[in-house]
Amino acid sequence: MAGLFGYRLSPESGATFQTLAALLDATMRGLVVMALSMLDLATHRTQASPFGAATRHEWSLAALGTASIASALLEPDPTIEWDDERLARLRQGLSRLTLPDR
């Protein structure tokens, strides 16, 4: 998925995609386990403008946690050229990930 959206692992991070998956999994599991005793944790939202965003938006803790990990380990792939052909391939790839209409 990272490559599909034009990202790669940051060489400086020393991480692998297995590292990324383990950290994301641990974050989500931790939030689920904590939510068992702190019920409002699952529905808590915060207004934030992380990662240099120009405007504030509502973020769940799960979204903020996973996006934080991803932004720490991923970077835009400088070898990718965003042209019409690339966008067409991206659309095609995304269409394969959706459920067909009934």
Distance bins in CASP14 RR format, pairs under 12 A and 6 or more apart:
PFRMAT RR
TARGET T0000
AUTHOR 0000-0000-0000
RMODE 2
METHOD distances of the structure
MODEL  1
1 7 0 0 0 0 1 0 0 0 0 0 0
1 8 0 0 0 0 0 1 0 0 0 0 0
1 17 0 0 0 0 1 0 0 0 0 0 0
1 20 0 0 0 0 0 1 0 0 0 0 0
1 21 0 0 0 0 0 1 0 0 0 0 0
1 24 0 0 0 0 0 1 0 0 0 0 0
1 70 0 0 0 0 0 1 0 0 0 0 0
1 74 0 0 0 0 0 1 0 0 0 0 0
1 90 0 0 0 0 0 1 0 0 0 0 0
1 93 0 0 0 0 0 1 0 0 0 0 0
1 94 0 0 0 0 1 0 0 0 0 0 0
1 96 0 0 0 0 0 1 0 0 0 0 0
1 97 0 0 0 0 1 0 0 0 0 0 0
2 8 1 0 0 1 0 0 0 0 0 0 0
2 9 1 0 0 1 0 0 0 0 0 0 0
2 10 0 0 0 0 0 1 0 0 0 0 0
2 15 0 0 0 0 0 1 0 0 0 0 0
2 16 0 0 0 0 0 1 0 0 0 0 0
2 17 1 0 0 1 0 0 0 0 0 0 0
2 20 0 0 0 0 1 0 0 0 0 0 0
2 21 0 0 0 0 0 1 0 0 0 0 0
2 24 0 0 0 0 0 1 0 0 0 0 0
2 70 0 0 0 0 1 0 0 0 0 0 0
2 71 0 0 0 0 0 1 0 0 0 0 0
2 73 0 0 0 0 1 0 0 0 0 0 0
2 74 1 0 1 0 0 0 0 0 0 0 0
2 75 0 0 0 0 1 0 0 0 0 0 0
2 76 0 0 0 0 0 1 0 0 0 0 0
2 77 0 0 0 0 1 0 0 0 0 0 0
2 80 0 0 0 0 0 1 0 0 0 0 0
3 9 0 0 0 0 1 0 0 0 0 0 0
3 17 0 0 0 0 0 1 0 0 0 0 0
3 74 0 0 0 0 1 0 0 0 0 0 0
3 75 0 0 0 0 0 1 0 0 0 0 0
3 76 0 0 0 0 0 1 0 0 0 0 0
3 77 1 0 0 1 0 0 0 0 0 0 0
3 79 0 0 0 0 0 1 0 0 0 0 0
3 80 1 0 0 1 0 0 0 0 0 0 0
3 86 0 0 0 0 0 1 0 0 0 0 0
3 89 0 0 0 0 0 1 0 0 0 0 0
3 90 0 0 0 0 1 0 0 0 0 0 0
3 93 0 0 0 0 0 1 0 0 0 0 0
4 77 0 0 0 0 0 1 0 0 0 0 0
4 80 0 0 0 0 0 1 0 0 0 0 0
4 86 0 0 0 0 0 1 0 0 0 0 0
4 87 0 0 0 0 0 1 0 0 0 0 0
4 89 0 0 0 0 1 0 0 0 0 0 0
4 90 1 0 0 1 0 0 0 0 0 0 0
4 91 0 0 0 0 0 1 0 0 0 0 0
4 92 0 0 0 0 0 1 0 0 0 0 0
4 93 1 0 0 1 0 0 0 0 0 0 0
4 94 1 0 0 1 0 0 0 0 0 0 0
4 95 0 0 0 0 0 1 0 0 0 0 0
4 96 0 0 0 0 0 1 0 0 0 0 0
4 97 0 0 0 0 1 0 0 0 0 0 0
5 70 0 0 0 0 0 1 0 0 0 0 0
5 74 0 0 0 0 1 0 0 0 0 0 0
5 75 0 0 0 0 0 1 0 0 0 0 0
5 76 0 0 0 0 1 0 0 0 0 0 0
5 77 0 0 0 0 1 0 0 0 0 0 0
5 80 0 0 0 0 1 0 0 0 0 0 0
5 82 0 0 0 0 0 1 0 0 0 0 0
5 86 0 0 0 0 0 1 0 0 0 0 0
5 87 0 0 0 0 0 1 0 0 0 0 0
5 89 0 0 0 0 0 1 0 0 0 0 0
5 90 1 0 0 1 0 0 0 0 0 0 0
5 93 0 0 0 0 0 1 0 0 0 0 0
5 94 0 0 0 0 1 0 0 0 0 0 0
5 97 0 0 0 0 0 1 0 0 0 0 0
6 74 0 0 0 0 1 0 0 0 0 0 0
6 75 0 0 0 0 1 0 0 0 0 0 0
6 76 1 0 0 1 0 0 0 0 0 0 0
6 77 1 0 1 0 0 0 0 0 0 0 0
6 78 0 0 0 0 1 0 0 0 0 0 0
6 79 0 0 0 0 1 0 0 0 0 0 0
6 80 1 0 1 0 0 0 0 0 0 0 0
6 81 0 0 0 0 0 1 0 0 0 0 0
6 82 0 0 0 0 1 0 0 0 0 0 0
6 86 0 0 0 0 1 0 0 0 0 0 0
6 87 0 0 0 0 0 1 0 0 0 0 0
6 89 0 0 0 0 0 1 0 0 0 0 0
6 90 0 0 0 0 1 0 0 0 0 0 0
7 17 0 0 0 0 0 1 0 0 0 0 0
7 20 0 0 0 0 0 1 0 0 0 0 0
7 70 0 0 0 0 1 0 0 0 0 0 0
7 71 0 0 0 0 1 0 0 0 0 0 0
7 73 0 0 0 0 1 0 0 0 0 0 0
7 74 1 0 1 0 0 0 0 0 0 0 0
7 75 1 0 0 1 0 0 0 0 0 0 0
7 76 1 0 0 1 0 0 0 0 0 0 0
7 77 1 0 1 0 0 0 0 0 0 0 0
7 78 0 0 0 0 0 1 0 0 0 0 0
7 79 0 0 0 0 0 1 0 0 0 0 0
7 80 0 0 0 0 1 0 0 0 0 0 0
8 15 0 0 0 0 0 1 0 0 0 0 0
8 16 0 0 0 0 0 1 0 0 0 0 0
8 17 0 0 0 0 0 1 0 0 0 0 0
8 20 0 0 0 0 0 1 0 0 0 0 0
8 70 0 0 0 0 0 1 0 0 0 0 0
8 73 0 0 0 0 1 0 0 0 0 0 0
8 74 1 0 0 1 0 0 0 0 0 0 0
8 75 1 0 0 1 0 0 0 0 0 0 0
8 76 1 0 0 1 0 0 0 0 0 0 0
8 77 1 0 1 0 0 0 0 0 0 0 0
8 78 0 0 0 0 1 0 0 0 0 0 0
8 79 0 0 0 0 1 0 0 0 0 0 0
8 80 0 0 0 0 1 0 0 0 0 0 0
9 15 1 0 1 0 0 0 0 0 0 0 0
9 16 1 0 0 1 0 0 0 0 0 0 0
9 17 1 0 0 1 0 0 0 0 0 0 0
9 18 0 0 0 0 0 1 0 0 0 0 0
9 19 0 0 0 0 1 0 0 0 0 0 0
9 20 1 0 0 1 0 0 0 0 0 0 0
9 21 0 0 0 0 0 1 0 0 0 0 0
9 70 0 0 0 0 0 1 0 0 0 0 0
9 72 0 0 0 0 0 1 0 0 0 0 0
9 73 1 0 0 1 0 0 0 0 0 0 0
9 74 1 0 0 1 0 0 0 0 0 0 0
9 75 1 0 0 1 0 0 0 0 0 0 0
9 76 0 0 0 0 0 1 0 0 0 0 0
9 77 0 0 0 0 1 0 0 0 0 0 0
10 16 0 0 0 0 0 1 0 0 0 0 0
10 19 0 0 0 0 0 1 0 0 0 0 0
10 20 0 0 0 0 0 1 0 0 0 0 0
10 69 0 0 0 0 0 1 0 0 0 0 0
10 70 0 0 0 0 0 1 0 0 0 0 0
10 71 0 0 0 0 1 0 0 0 0 0 0
10 72 0 0 0 0 1 0 0 0 0 0 0
10 73 1 0 1 0 0 0 0 0 0 0 0
10 74 1 0 0 1 0 0 0 0 0 0 0
10 75 1 0 1 0 0 0 0 0 0 0 0
10 76 0 0 0 0 1 0 0 0 0 0 0
10 77 0 0 0 0 0 1 0 0 0 0 0
10 78 0 0 0 0 0 1 0 0 0 0 0
11 73 0 0 0 0 0 1 0 0 0 0 0
11 74 0 0 0 0 0 1 0 0 0 0 0
11 75 0 0 0 0 1 0 0 0 0 0 0
11 77 0 0 0 0 0 1 0 0 0 0 0
11 78 0 0 0 0 0 1 0 0 0 0 0
12 72 0 0 0 0 0 1 0 0 0 0 0
12 73 0 0 0 0 1 0 0 0 0 0 0
12 74 0 0 0 0 0 1 0 0 0 0 0
12 75 0 0 0 0 1 0 0 0 0 0 0
13 19 0 0 0 0 1 0 0 0 0 0 0
13 20 0 0 0 0 1 0 0 0 0 0 0
13 23 0 0 0 0 0 1 0 0 0 0 0
13 69 0 0 0 0 0 1 0 0 0 0 0
13 70 0 0 0 0 0 1 0 0 0 0 0
13 71 0 0 0 0 0 1 0 0 0 0 0
13 72 1 0 0 1 0 0 0 0 0 0 0
13 73 1 0 1 0 0 0 0 0 0 0 0
13 74 0 0 0 0 1 0 0 0 0 0 0
13 75 0 0 0 0 1 0 0 0 0 0 0
14 20 0 0 0 0 0 1 0 0 0 0 0
14 72 0 0 0 0 0 1 0 0 0 0 0
14 73 0 0 0 0 1 0 0 0 0 0 0
15 21 0 0 0 0 0 1 0 0 0 0 0
15 22 0 0 0 0 1 0 0 0 0 0 0
15 23 0 0 0 0 1 0 0 0 0 0 0
15 24 0 0 0 0 0 1 0 0 0 0 0
15 69 0 0 0 0 1 0 0 0 0 0 0
15 70 0 0 0 0 0 1 0 0 0 0 0
15 72 0 0 0 0 1 0 0 0 0 0 0
15 73 1 0 1 0 0 0 0 0 0 0 0
15 74 0 0 0 0 1 0 0 0 0 0 0
15 75 0 0 0 0 0 1 0 0 0 0 0
16 22 0 0 0 0 1 0 0 0 0 0 0
16 23 0 0 0 0 0 1 0 0 0 0 0
16 73 0 0 0 0 1 0 0 0 0 0 0
17 23 0 0 0 0 0 1 0 0 0 0 0
17 24 0 0 0 0 0 1 0 0 0 0 0
17 70 0 0 0 0 0 1 0 0 0 0 0
17 73 0 0 0 0 1 0 0 0 0 0 0
17 74 0 0 0 0 1 0 0 0 0 0 0
18 24 0 0 0 0 0 1 0 0 0 0 0
18 25 0 0 0 0 0 1 0 0 0 0 0
18 73 0 0 0 0 0 1 0 0 0 0 0
19 25 0 0 0 0 0 1 0 0 0 0 0
19 26 0 0 0 0 0 1 0 0 0 0 0
19 69 0 0 0 0 1 0 0 0 0 0 0
19 70 0 0 0 0 0 1 0 0 0 0 0
19 72 0 0 0 0 0 1 0 0 0 0 0
19 73 1 0 0 1 0 0 0 0 0 0 0
19 74 0 0 0 0 0 1 0 0 0 0 0
20 26 0 0 0 0 0 1 0 0 0 0 0
20 27 0 0 0 0 0 1 0 0 0 0 0
20 66 0 0 0 0 1 0 0 0 0 0 0
20 69 1 0 0 1 0 0 0 0 0 0 0
20 70 1 0 0 1 0 0 0 0 0 0 0
20 71 0 0 0 0 0 1 0 0 0 0 0
20 72 0 0 0 0 1 0 0 0 0 0 0
20 73 1 0 1 0 0 0 0 0 0 0 0
20 74 1 0 0 1 0 0 0 0 0 0 0
21 27 0 0 0 0 0 1 0 0 0 0 0
21 28 0 0 0 0 0 1 0 0 0 0 0
21 66 0 0 0 0 0 1 0 0 0 0 0
21 69 0 0 0 0 0 1 0 0 0 0 0
21 70 0 0 0 0 0 1 0 0 0 0 0
21 73 0 0 0 0 0 1 0 0 0 0 0
22 28 0 0 0 0 0 1 0 0 0 0 0
22 29 0 0 0 0 0 1 0 0 0 0 0
22 69 0 0 0 0 1 0 0 0 0 0 0
22 73 0 0 0 0 0 1 0 0 0 0 0
23 29 0 0 0 0 0 1 0 0 0 0 0
23 30 0 0 0 0 0 1 0 0 0 0 0
23 65 0 0 0 0 1 0 0 0 0 0 0
23 66 0 0 0 0 1 0 0 0 0 0 0
23 68 0 0 0 0 1 0 0 0 0 0 0
23 69 1 0 1 0 0 0 0 0 0 0 0
23 70 0 0 0 0 1 0 0 0 0 0 0
23 72 0 0 0 0 1 0 0 0 0 0 0
23 73 1 0 0 1 0 0 0 0 0 0 0
23 74 0 0 0 0 0 1 0 0 0 0 0
24 30 0 0 0 0 0 1 0 0 0 0 0
24 31 0 0 0 0 0 1 0 0 0 0 0
24 62 0 0 0 0 1 0 0 0 0 0 0
24 63 0 0 0 0 0 1 0 0 0 0 0
24 65 0 0 0 0 1 0 0 0 0 0 0
24 66 1 0 1 0 0 0 0 0 0 0 0
24 67 0 0 0 0 0 1 0 0 0 0 0
24 68 0 0 0 0 0 1 0 0 0 0 0
24 69 1 0 1 0 0 0 0 0 0 0 0
24 70 1 0 0 1 0 0 0 0 0 0 0
24 72 0 0 0 0 0 1 0 0 0 0 0
24 73 0 0 0 0 1 0 0 0 0 0 0
24 74 0 0 0 0 0 1 0 0 0 0 0
25 31 0 0 0 0 0 1 0 0 0 0 0
25 32 0 0 0 0 0 1 0 0 0 0 0
25 62 0 0 0 0 0 1 0 0 0 0 0
25 66 0 0 0 0 1 0 0 0 0 0 0
25 69 0 0 0 0 0 1 0 0 0 0 0
26 32 0 0 0 0 0 1 0 0 0 0 0
26 33 0 0 0 0 0 1 0 0 0 0 0
26 65 0 0 0 0 0 1 0 0 0 0 0
26 66 0 0 0 0 0 1 0 0 0 0 0
26 69 0 0 0 0 1 0 0 0 0 0 0
27 33 0 0 0 0 0 1 0 0 0 0 0
27 34 0 0 0 0 0 1 0 0 0 0 0
27 60 0 0 0 0 0 1 0 0 0 0 0
27 61 0 0 0 0 1 0 0 0 0 0 0
27 62 1 0 0 1 0 0 0 0 0 0 0
27 63 0 0 0 0 0 1 0 0 0 0 0
27 64 0 0 0 0 1 0 0 0 0 0 0
27 65 1 0 1 0 0 0 0 0 0 0 0
27 66 1 0 0 1 0 0 0 0 0 0 0
27 67 0 0 0 0 0 1 0 0 0 0 0
27 68 0 0 0 0 1 0 0 0 0 0 0
27 69 1 0 0 1 0 0 0 0 0 0 0
27 70 0 0 0 0 0 1 0 0 0 0 0
27 72 0 0 0 0 0 1 0 0 0 0 0
28 34 0 0 0 0 0 1 0 0 0 0 0
28 35 0 0 0 0 0 1 0 0 0 0 0
28 42 0 0 0 0 0 1 0 0 0 0 0
28 60 0 0 0 0 0 1 0 0 0 0 0
28 61 0 0 0 0 0 1 0 0 0 0 0
28 62 1 0 0 1 0 0 0 0 0 0 0
28 63 0 0 0 0 0 1 0 0 0 0 0
28 65 0 0 0 0 1 0 0 0 0 0 0
28 66 1 0 0 1 0 0 0 0 0 0 0
28 69 0 0 0 0 0 1 0 0 0 0 0
29 35 0 0 0 0 0 1 0 0 0 0 0
29 36 0 0 0 0 0 1 0 0 0 0 0
29 62 0 0 0 0 0 1 0 0 0 0 0
29 66 0 0 0 0 0 1 0 0 0 0 0
30 36 0 0 0 0 1 0 0 0 0 0 0
30 37 0 0 0 0 0 1 0 0 0 0 0
30 38 0 0 0 0 0 1 0 0 0 0 0
30 41 0 0 0 0 1 0 0 0 0 0 0
30 42 0 0 0 0 0 1 0 0 0 0 0
30 61 0 0 0 0 0 1 0 0 0 0 0
30 62 0 0 0 0 1 0 0 0 0 0 0
30 65 0 0 0 0 0 1 0 0 0 0 0
30 66 0 0 0 0 0 1 0 0 0 0 0
31 37 0 0 0 0 0 1 0 0 0 0 0
31 38 0 0 0 0 1 0 0 0 0 0 0
31 41 1 0 0 1 0 0 0 0 0 0 0
31 42 1 0 0 1 0 0 0 0 0 0 0
31 43 0 0 0 0 0 1 0 0 0 0 0
31 44 0 0 0 0 1 0 0 0 0 0 0
31 60 0 0 0 0 1 0 0 0 0 0 0
31 61 1 0 0 1 0 0 0 0 0 0 0
31 62 1 0 1 0 0 0 0 0 0 0 0
31 63 0 0 0 0 0 1 0 0 0 0 0
31 64 0 0 0 0 0 1 0 0 0 0 0
31 65 0 0 0 0 1 0 0 0 0 0 0
31 66 0 0 0 0 1 0 0 0 0 0 0
32 38 0 0 0 0 0 1 0 0 0 0 0
32 39 0 0 0 0 0 1 0 0 0 0 0
32 41 0 0 0 0 1 0 0 0 0 0 0
32 42 0 0 0 0 1 0 0 0 0 0 0
32 61 0 0 0 0 0 1 0 0 0 0 0
32 62 0 0 0 0 1 0 0 0 0 0 0
33 41 0 0 0 0 1 0 0 0 0 0 0
33 42 0 0 0 0 0 1 0 0 0 0 0
34 40 0 0 0 0 0 1 0 0 0 0 0
34 41 1 0 1 0 0 0 0 0 0 0 0
34 42 0 0 0 0 1 0 0 0 0 0 0
34 44 0 0 0 0 0 1 0 0 0 0 0
34 61 0 0 0 0 1 0 0 0 0 0 0
34 62 0 0 0 0 0 1 0 0 0 0 0
35 41 1 0 1 0 0 0 0 0 0 0 0
35 42 1 0 1 0 0 0 0 0 0 0 0
35 43 0 0 0 0 1 0 0 0 0 0 0
35 44 0 0 0 0 1 0 0 0 0 0 0
35 60 0 0 0 0 0 1 0 0 0 0 0
35 61 0 0 0 0 1 0 0 0 0 0 0
35 62 0 0 0 0 1 0 0 0 0 0 0
36 42 0 0 0 0 1 0 0 0 0 0 0
38 44 0 0 0 0 1 0 0 0 0 0 0
38 61 0 0 0 0 0 1 0 0 0 0 0
40 60 0 0 0 0 0 1 0 0 0 0 0
40 61 0 0 0 0 0 1 0 0 0 0 0
41 60 0 0 0 0 1 0 0 0 0 0 0
41 61 1 0 0 1 0 0 0 0 0 0 0
41 62 0 0 0 0 1 0 0 0 0 0 0
42 60 0 0 0 0 1 0 0 0 0 0 0
42 61 0 0 0 0 1 0 0 0 0 0 0
42 62 0 0 0 0 1 0 0 0 0 0 0
43 58 0 0 0 0 0 1 0 0 0 0 0
43 60 0 0 0 0 1 0 0 0 0 0 0
43 61 0 0 0 0 1 0 0 0 0 0 0
43 62 0 0 0 0 0 1 0 0 0 0 0
44 58 0 0 0 0 0 1 0 0 0 0 0
44 59 0 0 0 0 1 0 0 0 0 0 0
44 60 1 0 0 1 0 0 0 0 0 0 0
44 61 1 0 1 0 0 0 0 0 0 0 0
44 62 0 0 0 0 1 0 0 0 0 0 0
44 63 0 0 0 0 0 1 0 0 0 0 0
44 64 0 0 0 0 0 1 0 0 0 0 0
45 56 0 0 0 0 0 1 0 0 0 0 0
45 57 0 0 0 0 1 0 0 0 0 0 0
45 58 1 0 1 0 0 0 0 0 0 0 0
45 59 1 0 0 1 0 0 0 0 0 0 0
45 60 1 0 1 0 0 0 0 0 0 0 0
45 61 0 0 0 0 1 0 0 0 0 0 0
45 62 0 0 0 0 0 1 0 0 0 0 0
45 63 0 0 0 0 1 0 0 0 0 0 0
45 64 0 0 0 0 1 0 0 0 0 0 0
46 56 0 0 0 0 1 0 0 0 0 0 0
46 57 0 0 0 0 1 0 0 0 0 0 0
46 58 1 0 0 1 0 0 0 0 0 0 0
46 59 1 0 1 0 0 0 0 0 0 0 0
46 60 0 0 0 0 1 0 0 0 0 0 0
46 61 1 0 0 1 0 0 0 0 0 0 0
46 62 0 0 0 0 0 1 0 0 0 0 0
46 63 0 0 0 0 1 0 0 0 0 0 0
46 64 1 0 0 1 0 0 0 0 0 0 0
46 65 0 0 0 0 0 1 0 0 0 0 0
47 53 0 0 0 0 0 1 0 0 0 0 0
47 55 0 0 0 0 1 0 0 0 0 0 0
47 56 1 0 1 0 0 0 0 0 0 0 0
47 57 1 0 0 1 0 0 0 0 0 0 0
47 58 1 0 0 1 0 0 0 0 0 0 0
47 59 1 0 0 1 0 0 0 0 0 0 0
47 60 0 0 0 0 0 1 0 0 0 0 0
47 64 0 0 0 0 0 1 0 0 0 0 0
48 55 0 0 0 0 0 1 0 0 0 0 0
48 56 1 0 0 1 0 0 0 0 0 0 0
48 57 1 0 0 1 0 0 0 0 0 0 0
48 58 0 0 0 0 1 0 0 0 0 0 0
48 59 1 0 1 0 0 0 0 0 0 0 0
48 60 0 0 0 0 0 1 0 0 0 0 0
48 61 0 0 0 0 0 1 0 0 0 0 0
48 63 0 0 0 0 1 0 0 0 0 0 0
48 64 1 0 0 1 0 0 0 0 0 0 0
48 65 0 0 0 0 0 1 0 0 0 0 0
48 67 0 0 0 0 1 0 0 0 0 0 0
48 68 0 0 0 0 0 1 0 0 0 0 0
49 55 1 0 0 1 0 0 0 0 0 0 0
49 56 1 0 1 0 0 0 0 0 0 0 0
49 57 1 0 0 1 0 0 0 0 0 0 0
49 58 0 0 0 0 0 1 0 0 0 0 0
49 59 0 0 0 0 1 0 0 0 0 0 0
49 64 0 0 0 0 0 1 0 0 0 0 0
50 56 0 0 0 0 1 0 0 0 0 0 0
50 57 0 0 0 0 1 0 0 0 0 0 0
50 58 0 0 0 0 0 1 0 0 0 0 0
50 59 1 0 0 1 0 0 0 0 0 0 0
50 63 0 0 0 0 1 0 0 0 0 0 0
50 64 1 0 0 1 0 0 0 0 0 0 0
50 65 0 0 0 0 1 0 0 0 0 0 0
50 66 0 0 0 0 0 1 0 0 0 0 0
50 67 1 0 0 1 0 0 0 0 0 0 0
50 68 1 0 0 1 0 0 0 0 0 0 0
50 69 0 0 0 0 0 1 0 0 0 0 0
50 70 0 0 0 0 0 1 0 0 0 0 0
50 71 1 0 0 1 0 0 0 0 0 0 0
50 72 0 0 0 0 0 1 0 0 0 0 0
51 57 0 0 0 0 0 1 0 0 0 0 0
51 59 0 0 0 0 0 1 0 0 0 0 0
51 63 0 0 0 0 0 1 0 0 0 0 0
51 64 0 0 0 0 1 0 0 0 0 0 0
51 65 0 0 0 0 0 1 0 0 0 0 0
51 67 1 0 0 1 0 0 0 0 0 0 0
51 68 0 0 0 0 1 0 0 0 0 0 0
51 69 0 0 0 0 0 1 0 0 0 0 0
51 70 0 0 0 0 1 0 0 0 0 0 0
51 71 1 0 1 0 0 0 0 0 0 0 0
51 72 0 0 0 0 0 1 0 0 0 0 0
51 74 0 0 0 0 0 1 0 0 0 0 0
52 67 0 0 0 0 0 1 0 0 0 0 0
52 71 0 0 0 0 1 0 0 0 0 0 0
53 59 0 0 0 0 1 0 0 0 0 0 0
53 64 0 0 0 0 0 1 0 0 0 0 0
53 67 0 0 0 0 0 1 0 0 0 0 0
53 71 0 0 0 0 0 1 0 0 0 0 0
57 63 0 0 0 0 1 0 0 0 0 0 0
57 64 0 0 0 0 0 1 0 0 0 0 0
57 67 0 0 0 0 0 1 0 0 0 0 0
58 64 0 0 0 0 0 1 0 0 0 0 0
59 65 0 0 0 0 1 0 0 0 0 0 0
59 66 0 0 0 0 0 1 0 0 0 0 0
59 67 1 0 0 1 0 0 0 0 0 0 0
59 68 0 0 0 0 0 1 0 0 0 0 0
60 66 0 0 0 0 1 0 0 0 0 0 0
60 67 0 0 0 0 0 1 0 0 0 0 0
61 67 0 0 0 0 0 1 0 0 0 0 0
61 68 0 0 0 0 0 1 0 0 0 0 0
62 68 0 0 0 0 0 1 0 0 0 0 0
62 69 0 0 0 0 0 1 0 0 0 0 0
63 69 0 0 0 0 0 1 0 0 0 0 0
63 70 0 0 0 0 0 1 0 0 0 0 0
63 71 0 0 0 0 0 1 0 0 0 0 0
64 70 0 0 0 0 0 1 0 0 0 0 0
64 71 0 0 0 0 0 1 0 0 0 0 0
65 71 0 0 0 0 1 0 0 0 0 0 0
65 72 0 0 0 0 0 1 0 0 0 0 0
66 72 0 0 0 0 0 1 0 0 0 0 0
66 73 0 0 0 0 0 1 0 0 0 0 0
66 74 0 0 0 0 0 1 0 0 0 0 0
67 73 0 0 0 0 0 1 0 0 0 0 0
67 74 0 0 0 0 0 1 0 0 0 0 0
68 74 0 0 0 0 0 1 0 0 0 0 0
76 82 0 0 0 0 1 0 0 0 0 0 0
77 86 0 0 0 0 0 1 0 0 0 0 0
79 86 0 0 0 0 0 1 0 0 0 0 0
80 86 1 0 0 1 0 0 0 0 0 0 0
80 87 0 0 0 0 0 1 0 0 0 0 0
80 89 0 0 0 0 0 1 0 0 0 0 0
80 90 0 0 0 0 0 1 0 0 0 0 0
81 87 0 0 0 0 0 1 0 0 0 0 0
81 89 0 0 0 0 0 1 0 0 0 0 0
82 88 0 0 0 0 0 1 0 0 0 0 0
82 89 0 0 0 0 0 1 0 0 0 0 0
82 90 0 0 0 0 1 0 0 0 0 0 0
83 89 0 0 0 0 0 1 0 0 0 0 0
83 90 0 0 0 0 0 1 0 0 0 0 0
84 90 0 0 0 0 0 1 0 0 0 0 0
84 91 0 0 0 0 0 1 0 0 0 0 0
85 91 0 0 0 0 0 1 0 0 0 0 0
85 92 0 0 0 0 0 1 0 0 0 0 0
86 92 0 0 0 0 0 1 0 0 0 0 0
86 93 0 0 0 0 0 1 0 0 0 0 0
87 93 0 0 0 0 0 1 0 0 0 0 0
87 94 0 0 0 0 0 1 0 0 0 0 0
88 94 0 0 0 0 0 1 0 0 0 0 0
88 95 0 0 0 0 0 1 0 0 0 0 0
89 95 0 0 0 0 0 1 0 0 0 0 0
89 96 0 0 0 0 0 1 0 0 0 0 0
90 96 0 0 0 0 0 1 0 0 0 0 0
90 97 0 0 0 0 0 1 0 0 0 0 0
91 97 0 0 0 0 0 1 0 0 0 0 0
91 98 0 0 0 0 0 1 0 0 0 0 0
92 98 0 0 0 0 0 1 0 0 0 0 0
95 101 0 0 0 0 0 1 0 0 0 0 0
END
